[in-house]
Amino acid sequence: MEAELTALAASGATALVGLMVSETWTQARDRVARFFARGGDENSVDDELRLSQMELLVARAADDELTAADIEAGWRMRVRRALQADPAAADELRLLLAELGADEDGDPAGTVHNSITGGVQHGPVIQGRDFSGLTFDGMRSLPTTGNADRTAVQPHE
């Protein structure tokens, strides 16, 4: 049973830290604060979550993986203590992770809804969830000298 709680604590902490740097954090934070407060002071837990998020964002921006790992480790210990203190917390955490869309590895998942409006797009349009390492050629310059037909390609103003 201890191994199961340890695995659940690790999954919960990974999901928590992943959510802190996601667009869904604002909605998730209230639910997470209620889980940790468990009848206590929800505002102080919310303050701790906000501080951790700020520290995590700064660490990630500075490519400081050690600090990011420390933040996750701190929350993993806190999740494990909550699970050990209250047997019902395990089921509540599983439900919370499912509701927040975290997969089995604790990574937040979610539905992506994309739409484009407004007519013609003058450049690449990319829609999806996770992107990295994308490079695009810049727009080619219009000719500035010579007899080029400038009416054929004019940028919108």
mmCIF file of the C-alpha atoms, coordinates in Angstrom:
data_MODEL
# 
_entry.id   MODEL 
# 
loop_
_atom_site.group_PDB 
_atom_site.id 
_atom_site.type_symbol 
_atom_site.label_atom_id 
_atom_site.label_alt_id 
_atom_site.label_comp_id 
_atom_site.label_asym_id 
_atom_site.label_entity_id 
_atom_site.label_seq_id 
_atom_site.pdbx_PDB_ins_code 
_atom_site.Cartn_x 
_atom_site.Cartn_y 
_atom_site.Cartn_z 
_atom_site.occupancy 
_atom_site.B_iso_or_equiv 
_atom_site.pdbx_formal_charge 
_atom_site.auth_seq_id 
_atom_site.auth_comp_id 
_atom_site.auth_asym_id 
_atom_site.auth_atom_id 
_atom_site.pdbx_PDB_model_num 
ATOM 1   C CA . MET A 1 1   ? 0.000   0.000  0.000   1.00 0.00 ? 1   MET A CA 1 
ATOM 2   C CA . GLU A 1 2   ? 2.888   2.372  0.795   1.00 0.00 ? 2   GLU A CA 1 
ATOM 3   C CA . ALA A 1 3   ? 4.328   1.932  -2.716  1.00 0.00 ? 3   ALA A CA 1 
ATOM 4   C CA . GLU A 1 4   ? 0.933   2.769  -4.216  1.00 0.00 ? 4   GLU A CA 1 
ATOM 5   C CA . LEU A 1 5   ? 0.665   5.960  -2.136  1.00 0.00 ? 5   LEU A CA 1 
ATOM 6   C CA . THR A 1 6   ? 4.223   6.935  -3.060  1.00 0.00 ? 6   THR A CA 1 
ATOM 7   C CA . ALA A 1 7   ? 3.441   6.464  -6.755  1.00 0.00 ? 7   ALA A CA 1 
ATOM 8   C CA . LEU A 1 8   ? 0.198   8.427  -6.405  1.00 0.00 ? 8   LEU A CA 1 
ATOM 9   C CA . ALA A 1 9   ? 2.036   11.218 -4.563  1.00 0.00 ? 9   ALA A CA 1 
ATOM 10  C CA . ALA A 1 10  ? 4.642   11.392 -7.322  1.00 0.00 ? 10  ALA A CA 1 
ATOM 11  C CA . SER A 1 11  ? 1.948   11.455 -9.998  1.00 0.00 ? 11  SER A CA 1 
ATOM 12  C CA . GLY A 1 12  ? 0.011   14.121 -8.116  1.00 0.00 ? 12  GLY A CA 1 
ATOM 13  C CA . ALA A 1 13  ? 3.069   16.342 -7.640  1.00 0.00 ? 13  ALA A CA 1 
ATOM 14  C CA . THR A 1 14  ? 4.083   15.988 -11.293 1.00 0.00 ? 14  THR A CA 1 
ATOM 15  C CA . ALA A 1 15  ? 0.573   16.938 -12.376 1.00 0.00 ? 15  ALA A CA 1 
ATOM 16  C CA . LEU A 1 16  ? 0.504   19.858 -9.940  1.00 0.00 ? 16  LEU A CA 1 
ATOM 17  C CA . VAL A 1 17  ? 3.787   21.295 -11.208 1.00 0.00 ? 17  VAL A CA 1 
ATOM 18  C CA . GLY A 1 18  ? 2.730   20.714 -14.817 1.00 0.00 ? 18  GLY A CA 1 
ATOM 19  C CA . LEU A 1 19  ? -0.523  22.548 -14.201 1.00 0.00 ? 19  LEU A CA 1 
ATOM 20  C CA . MET A 1 20  ? 1.320   25.477 -12.593 1.00 0.00 ? 20  MET A CA 1 
ATOM 21  C CA . VAL A 1 21  ? 2.875   26.344 -15.956 1.00 0.00 ? 21  VAL A CA 1 
ATOM 22  C CA . SER A 1 22  ? -0.238  25.660 -18.032 1.00 0.00 ? 22  SER A CA 1 
ATOM 23  C CA . GLU A 1 23  ? -3.132  27.814 -19.169 1.00 0.00 ? 23  GLU A CA 1 
ATOM 24  C CA . THR A 1 24  ? -5.522  25.821 -16.981 1.00 0.00 ? 24  THR A CA 1 
ATOM 25  C CA . TRP A 1 25  ? -3.738  26.650 -13.728 1.00 0.00 ? 25  TRP A CA 1 
ATOM 26  C CA . THR A 1 26  ? -6.178  29.386 -12.701 1.00 0.00 ? 26  THR A CA 1 
ATOM 27  C CA . GLN A 1 27  ? -9.095  26.948 -12.739 1.00 0.00 ? 27  GLN A CA 1 
ATOM 28  C CA . ALA A 1 28  ? -7.071  24.100 -11.243 1.00 0.00 ? 28  ALA A CA 1 
ATOM 29  C CA . ARG A 1 29  ? -5.548  26.128 -8.384  1.00 0.00 ? 29  ARG A CA 1 
ATOM 30  C CA . ASP A 1 30  ? -8.841  26.467 -6.479  1.00 0.00 ? 30  ASP A CA 1 
ATOM 31  C CA . ARG A 1 31  ? -9.454  22.713 -6.604  1.00 0.00 ? 31  ARG A CA 1 
ATOM 32  C CA . VAL A 1 32  ? -5.889  21.928 -5.582  1.00 0.00 ? 32  VAL A CA 1 
ATOM 33  C CA . ALA A 1 33  ? -6.072  24.414 -2.683  1.00 0.00 ? 33  ALA A CA 1 
ATOM 34  C CA . ARG A 1 34  ? -9.252  22.733 -1.411  1.00 0.00 ? 34  ARG A CA 1 
ATOM 35  C CA . PHE A 1 35  ? -7.550  19.329 -1.584  1.00 0.00 ? 35  PHE A CA 1 
ATOM 36  C CA . PHE A 1 36  ? -4.586  20.483 0.503   1.00 0.00 ? 36  PHE A CA 1 
ATOM 37  C CA . ALA A 1 37  ? -6.617  22.618 2.918   1.00 0.00 ? 37  ALA A CA 1 
ATOM 38  C CA . ARG A 1 38  ? -8.907  19.659 3.761   1.00 0.00 ? 38  ARG A CA 1 
ATOM 39  C CA . GLY A 1 39  ? -10.979 21.689 6.188   1.00 0.00 ? 39  GLY A CA 1 
ATOM 40  C CA . GLY A 1 40  ? -8.107  24.012 7.118   1.00 0.00 ? 40  GLY A CA 1 
ATOM 41  C CA . ASP A 1 41  ? -7.153  27.460 5.876   1.00 0.00 ? 41  ASP A CA 1 
ATOM 42  C CA . GLU A 1 42  ? -7.643  27.375 2.117   1.00 0.00 ? 42  GLU A CA 1 
ATOM 43  C CA . ASN A 1 43  ? -6.258  30.917 1.712   1.00 0.00 ? 43  ASN A CA 1 
ATOM 44  C CA . SER A 1 44  ? -2.831  30.044 3.112   1.00 0.00 ? 44  SER A CA 1 
ATOM 45  C CA . VAL A 1 45  ? -2.622  27.008 0.805   1.00 0.00 ? 45  VAL A CA 1 
ATOM 46  C CA . ASP A 1 46  ? -3.640  29.223 -2.112  1.00 0.00 ? 46  ASP A CA 1 
ATOM 47  C CA . ASP A 1 47  ? -0.846  31.652 -1.187  1.00 0.00 ? 47  ASP A CA 1 
ATOM 48  C CA . GLU A 1 48  ? 1.674   28.784 -1.117  1.00 0.00 ? 48  GLU A CA 1 
ATOM 49  C CA . LEU A 1 49  ? 0.469   27.564 -4.512  1.00 0.00 ? 49  LEU A CA 1 
ATOM 50  C CA . ARG A 1 50  ? 0.782   31.059 -5.994  1.00 0.00 ? 50  ARG A CA 1 
ATOM 51  C CA . LEU A 1 51  ? 4.305   31.440 -4.585  1.00 0.00 ? 51  LEU A CA 1 
ATOM 52  C CA . SER A 1 52  ? 5.338   28.029 -5.921  1.00 0.00 ? 52  SER A CA 1 
ATOM 53  C CA . GLN A 1 53  ? 3.956   28.903 -9.337  1.00 0.00 ? 53  GLN A CA 1 
ATOM 54  C CA . MET A 1 54  ? 5.903   32.168 -9.397  1.00 0.00 ? 54  MET A CA 1 
ATOM 55  C CA . GLU A 1 55  ? 9.118   30.432 -8.316  1.00 0.00 ? 55  GLU A CA 1 
ATOM 56  C CA . LEU A 1 56  ? 8.562   27.704 -10.900 1.00 0.00 ? 56  LEU A CA 1 
ATOM 57  C CA . LEU A 1 57  ? 7.987   30.181 -13.732 1.00 0.00 ? 57  LEU A CA 1 
ATOM 58  C CA . VAL A 1 58  ? 11.167  32.065 -12.792 1.00 0.00 ? 58  VAL A CA 1 
ATOM 59  C CA . ALA A 1 59  ? 13.129  28.797 -12.585 1.00 0.00 ? 59  ALA A CA 1 
ATOM 60  C CA . ARG A 1 60  ? 11.856  27.579 -15.946 1.00 0.00 ? 60  ARG A CA 1 
ATOM 61  C CA . ALA A 1 61  ? 12.594  30.940 -17.586 1.00 0.00 ? 61  ALA A CA 1 
ATOM 62  C CA . ALA A 1 62  ? 16.172  30.701 -16.280 1.00 0.00 ? 62  ALA A CA 1 
ATOM 63  C CA . ASP A 1 63  ? 16.475  27.014 -17.318 1.00 0.00 ? 63  ASP A CA 1 
ATOM 64  C CA . ASP A 1 64  ? 17.024  26.231 -13.630 1.00 0.00 ? 64  ASP A CA 1 
ATOM 65  C CA . GLU A 1 65  ? 15.890  22.614 -13.593 1.00 0.00 ? 65  GLU A CA 1 
ATOM 66  C CA . LEU A 1 66  ? 17.313  22.032 -10.109 1.00 0.00 ? 66  LEU A CA 1 
ATOM 67  C CA . THR A 1 67  ? 14.990  24.620 -8.553  1.00 0.00 ? 67  THR A CA 1 
ATOM 68  C CA . ALA A 1 68  ? 12.054  23.305 -10.597 1.00 0.00 ? 68  ALA A CA 1 
ATOM 69  C CA . ALA A 1 69  ? 12.814  19.779 -9.346  1.00 0.00 ? 69  ALA A CA 1 
ATOM 70  C CA . ASP A 1 70  ? 13.019  21.065 -5.757  1.00 0.00 ? 70  ASP A CA 1 
ATOM 71  C CA . ILE A 1 71  ? 9.585   22.675 -6.084  1.00 0.00 ? 71  ILE A CA 1 
ATOM 72  C CA . GLU A 1 72  ? 8.125   19.415 -7.376  1.00 0.00 ? 72  GLU A CA 1 
ATOM 73  C CA . ALA A 1 73  ? 9.841   17.433 -4.599  1.00 0.00 ? 73  ALA A CA 1 
ATOM 74  C CA . GLY A 1 74  ? 8.370   19.739 -1.967  1.00 0.00 ? 74  GLY A CA 1 
ATOM 75  C CA . TRP A 1 75  ? 4.863   19.247 -3.286  1.00 0.00 ? 75  TRP A CA 1 
ATOM 76  C CA . ARG A 1 76  ? 5.440   15.487 -3.644  1.00 0.00 ? 76  ARG A CA 1 
ATOM 77  C CA . MET A 1 77  ? 6.243   15.315 0.090   1.00 0.00 ? 77  MET A CA 1 
ATOM 78  C CA . ARG A 1 78  ? 3.184   17.403 0.874   1.00 0.00 ? 78  ARG A CA 1 
ATOM 79  C CA . VAL A 1 79  ? 0.936   15.162 -1.250  1.00 0.00 ? 79  VAL A CA 1 
ATOM 80  C CA . ARG A 1 80  ? 2.365   12.059 0.427   1.00 0.00 ? 80  ARG A CA 1 
ATOM 81  C CA . ARG A 1 81  ? 1.707   13.512 3.909   1.00 0.00 ? 81  ARG A CA 1 
ATOM 82  C CA . ALA A 1 82  ? -1.893  14.329 2.917   1.00 0.00 ? 82  ALA A CA 1 
ATOM 83  C CA . LEU A 1 83  ? -2.368  10.768 1.647   1.00 0.00 ? 83  LEU A CA 1 
ATOM 84  C CA . GLN A 1 84  ? -0.912  9.244  4.818   1.00 0.00 ? 84  GLN A CA 1 
ATOM 85  C CA . ALA A 1 85  ? -2.988  11.472 7.116   1.00 0.00 ? 85  ALA A CA 1 
ATOM 86  C CA . ASP A 1 86  ? -6.329  10.704 5.478   1.00 0.00 ? 86  ASP A CA 1 
ATOM 87  C CA . PRO A 1 87  ? -7.142  7.416  3.704   1.00 0.00 ? 87  PRO A CA 1 
ATOM 88  C CA . ALA A 1 88  ? -9.966  9.118  1.770   1.00 0.00 ? 88  ALA A CA 1 
ATOM 89  C CA . ALA A 1 89  ? -7.459  11.562 0.261   1.00 0.00 ? 89  ALA A CA 1 
ATOM 90  C CA . ALA A 1 90  ? -6.180  8.936  -2.204  1.00 0.00 ? 90  ALA A CA 1 
ATOM 91  C CA . ASP A 1 91  ? -9.564  8.575  -3.884  1.00 0.00 ? 91  ASP A CA 1 
ATOM 92  C CA . GLU A 1 92  ? -10.040 12.338 -3.805  1.00 0.00 ? 92  GLU A CA 1 
ATOM 93  C CA . LEU A 1 93  ? -6.641  12.876 -5.448  1.00 0.00 ? 93  LEU A CA 1 
ATOM 94  C CA . ARG A 1 94  ? -7.362  10.287 -8.151  1.00 0.00 ? 94  ARG A CA 1 
ATOM 95  C CA . LEU A 1 95  ? -10.665 12.024 -8.883  1.00 0.00 ? 95  LEU A CA 1 
ATOM 96  C CA . LEU A 1 96  ? -8.972  15.430 -8.907  1.00 0.00 ? 96  LEU A CA 1 
ATOM 97  C CA . LEU A 1 97  ? -6.291  14.231 -11.338 1.00 0.00 ? 97  LEU A CA 1 
ATOM 98  C CA . ALA A 1 98  ? -8.955  12.760 -13.611 1.00 0.00 ? 98  ALA A CA 1 
ATOM 99  C CA . GLU A 1 99  ? -11.006 15.972 -13.526 1.00 0.00 ? 99  GLU A CA 1 
ATOM 100 C CA . LEU A 1 100 ? -7.962  18.109 -14.267 1.00 0.00 ? 100 LEU A CA 1 
ATOM 101 C CA . GLY A 1 101 ? -7.084  15.862 -17.174 1.00 0.00 ? 101 GLY A CA 1 
ATOM 102 C CA . ALA A 1 102 ? -3.705  14.618 -15.949 1.00 0.00 ? 102 ALA A CA 1 
ATOM 103 C CA . ASP A 1 103 ? -2.570  11.423 -17.638 1.00 0.00 ? 103 ASP A CA 1 
ATOM 104 C CA . GLU A 1 104 ? -1.002  8.461  -15.825 1.00 0.00 ? 104 GLU A CA 1 
ATOM 105 C CA . ASP A 1 105 ? 2.401   10.169 -15.780 1.00 0.00 ? 105 ASP A CA 1 
ATOM 106 C CA . GLY A 1 106 ? 0.900   13.234 -14.130 1.00 0.00 ? 106 GLY A CA 1 
ATOM 107 C CA . ASP A 1 107 ? 1.167   15.393 -17.233 1.00 0.00 ? 107 ASP A CA 1 
ATOM 108 C CA . PRO A 1 108 ? -1.801  17.704 -17.660 1.00 0.00 ? 108 PRO A CA 1 
ATOM 109 C CA . ALA A 1 109 ? -3.777  16.872 -20.743 1.00 0.00 ? 109 ALA A CA 1 
ATOM 110 C CA . GLY A 1 110 ? -6.624  18.779 -22.194 1.00 0.00 ? 110 GLY A CA 1 
ATOM 111 C CA . THR A 1 111 ? -8.880  19.359 -25.082 1.00 0.00 ? 111 THR A CA 1 
ATOM 112 C CA . VAL A 1 112 ? -7.700  21.900 -27.605 1.00 0.00 ? 112 VAL A CA 1 
ATOM 113 C CA . HIS A 1 113 ? -10.231 23.950 -29.523 1.00 0.00 ? 113 HIS A CA 1 
ATOM 114 C CA . ASN A 1 114 ? -8.789  25.957 -32.410 1.00 0.00 ? 114 ASN A CA 1 
ATOM 115 C CA . SER A 1 115 ? -10.475 28.354 -34.785 1.00 0.00 ? 115 SER A CA 1 
ATOM 116 C CA . ILE A 1 116 ? -9.436  30.934 -37.330 1.00 0.00 ? 116 ILE A CA 1 
ATOM 117 C CA . THR A 1 117 ? -11.563 33.897 -38.280 1.00 0.00 ? 117 THR A CA 1 
ATOM 118 C CA . GLY A 1 118 ? -11.035 37.045 -40.235 1.00 0.00 ? 118 GLY A CA 1 
ATOM 119 C CA . GLY A 1 119 ? -10.415 35.904 -43.788 1.00 0.00 ? 119 GLY A CA 1 
ATOM 120 C CA . VAL A 1 120 ? -7.041  35.495 -45.459 1.00 0.00 ? 120 VAL A CA 1 
ATOM 121 C CA . GLN A 1 121 ? -4.023  34.414 -43.424 1.00 0.00 ? 121 GLN A CA 1 
ATOM 122 C CA . HIS A 1 122 ? -0.696  35.798 -44.696 1.00 0.00 ? 122 HIS A CA 1 
ATOM 123 C CA . GLY A 1 123 ? 1.643   33.287 -43.149 1.00 0.00 ? 123 GLY A CA 1 
ATOM 124 C CA . PRO A 1 124 ? 1.693   29.954 -41.429 1.00 0.00 ? 124 PRO A CA 1 
ATOM 125 C CA . VAL A 1 125 ? -1.101  29.058 -39.060 1.00 0.00 ? 125 VAL A CA 1 
ATOM 126 C CA . ILE A 1 126 ? -0.360  26.332 -36.554 1.00 0.00 ? 126 ILE A CA 1 
ATOM 127 C CA . GLN A 1 127 ? -3.012  24.866 -34.322 1.00 0.00 ? 127 GLN A CA 1 
ATOM 128 C CA . GLY A 1 128 ? -2.558  22.222 -31.687 1.00 0.00 ? 128 GLY A CA 1 
ATOM 129 C CA . ARG A 1 129 ? -1.438  21.681 -28.116 1.00 0.00 ? 129 ARG A CA 1 
ATOM 130 C CA . ASP A 1 130 ? 2.329   21.300 -27.765 1.00 0.00 ? 130 ASP A CA 1 
ATOM 131 C CA . PHE A 1 131 ? 4.901   22.821 -30.110 1.00 0.00 ? 131 PHE A CA 1 
ATOM 132 C CA . SER A 1 132 ? 8.645   23.212 -29.928 1.00 0.00 ? 132 SER A CA 1 
ATOM 133 C CA . GLY A 1 133 ? 11.524  23.931 -32.259 1.00 0.00 ? 133 GLY A CA 1 
ATOM 134 C CA . LEU A 1 134 ? 9.497   25.591 -34.999 1.00 0.00 ? 134 LEU A CA 1 
ATOM 135 C CA . THR A 1 135 ? 11.232  27.762 -37.598 1.00 0.00 ? 135 THR A CA 1 
ATOM 136 C CA . PHE A 1 136 ? 9.697   29.647 -40.502 1.00 0.00 ? 136 PHE A CA 1 
ATOM 137 C CA . ASP A 1 137 ? 11.197  31.577 -43.375 1.00 0.00 ? 137 ASP A CA 1 
ATOM 138 C CA . GLY A 1 138 ? 10.492  35.284 -43.190 1.00 0.00 ? 138 GLY A CA 1 
ATOM 139 C CA . MET A 1 139 ? 8.267   36.981 -45.714 1.00 0.00 ? 139 MET A CA 1 
ATOM 140 C CA . ARG A 1 140 ? 10.104  37.675 -48.957 1.00 0.00 ? 140 ARG A CA 1 
ATOM 141 C CA . SER A 1 141 ? 10.694  41.350 -49.637 1.00 0.00 ? 141 SER A CA 1 
ATOM 142 C CA . LEU A 1 142 ? 8.866   43.108 -52.416 1.00 0.00 ? 142 LEU A CA 1 
ATOM 143 C CA . PRO A 1 143 ? 11.106  44.372 -55.225 1.00 0.00 ? 143 PRO A CA 1 
ATOM 144 C CA . THR A 1 144 ? 12.109  47.989 -54.698 1.00 0.00 ? 144 THR A CA 1 
ATOM 145 C CA . THR A 1 145 ? 13.742  48.744 -58.050 1.00 0.00 ? 145 THR A CA 1 
ATOM 146 C CA . GLY A 1 146 ? 13.327  47.719 -61.656 1.00 0.00 ? 146 GLY A CA 1 
ATOM 147 C CA . ASN A 1 147 ? 10.191  47.176 -63.695 1.00 0.00 ? 147 ASN A CA 1 
ATOM 148 C CA . ALA A 1 148 ? 8.469   44.760 -61.343 1.00 0.00 ? 148 ALA A CA 1 
ATOM 149 C CA . ASP A 1 149 ? 4.683   44.826 -61.422 1.00 0.00 ? 149 ASP A CA 1 
ATOM 150 C CA . ARG A 1 150 ? 4.006   46.214 -57.954 1.00 0.00 ? 150 ARG A CA 1 
ATOM 151 C CA . THR A 1 151 ? 0.255   45.851 -58.310 1.00 0.00 ? 151 THR A CA 1 
ATOM 152 C CA . ALA A 1 152 ? 0.515   42.075 -58.444 1.00 0.00 ? 152 ALA A CA 1 
ATOM 153 C CA . VAL A 1 153 ? 1.620   41.680 -54.831 1.00 0.00 ? 153 VAL A CA 1 
ATOM 154 C CA . GLN A 1 154 ? 0.705   44.432 -52.408 1.00 0.00 ? 154 GLN A CA 1 
ATOM 155 C CA . PRO A 1 155 ? 0.514   44.041 -48.656 1.00 0.00 ? 155 PRO A CA 1 
ATOM 156 C CA . HIS A 1 156 ? -2.768  44.913 -46.990 1.00 0.00 ? 156 HIS A CA 1 
ATOM 157 C CA . GLU A 1 157 ? -2.815  48.176 -45.130 1.00 0.00 ? 157 GLU A CA 1 
# 
